[in-house]
């Protein structure tokens, strides 16, 4: 059975006010893992990594993955990934995730090839510390550049070493850009160890909704589970039409009963 986590960006309007209470509420709902973000100046939402780990253990939660900005690393400064590794090791994380690529670093196809080389180098460093490097997409990676027959996302897949870099595919953003993940799953088997589970509002694609309530057929995607090598489902939702915790409960129940099998 796959574990079910939640990206804490889902609670971006609350997490800074009382992170300890938020973690307890998520544990009470039934989540087992959390994905961190917003690491800055040695803390996460005002908590040192050591104190955050204490709160996770208190609530029987794990943080197997974290989003880290890594803009300096993507420009070639490997000192940044080494600093992030220290935090990831304290939190007992298994994946360091690149959440996005700054616009000024992704203007051309050749820039993406260079980024892939940097990811390979960083992935090698992570591997030496028992960690995995992953890349999380938005929609811009699926828009072709320079009249190319390949989108930037495929350039990253083709030029990164599968032993050093895995992918956290954001299902919503793939569909939002007009791409079915199925083709990616078939062409690049074993490359998608992390899935961001996020549904699309049937009436307005710019909005999210509870898993199973939107237009994305997650049960169909589940047929490709073995092919993709997925190990973790991570819920994320960026906007809500019903109370937040009610929404999370509905999504978690749907994932537990229909997907995490």
URZI-V721197 format. One line per field, one symbol per residue. psi: psi as a letter, one per 20 degrees, with the letter a starting at -180 (. if undefined). Layout:
# URZI-V721197
psi = ???
This chain:
# URZI-V721197
psi = pqqorppihhkhihhhgmhggggghgghhjqhqqprrkppkjrokipqhghggghghhjlqqniqqppgkhggijjnihghhghhgghhgikqhpppohrpqhijlhrhhhhghhggghgghhggghhjkrqpqpprchhijoqqkkqjpqhghggghiqphihprpnpogghghhjjppighgghhmqjimhppooprpphhoiiqrrqpiibipnhhghhijghhhjphppopppiqqirpghgghgggggggghhgm.
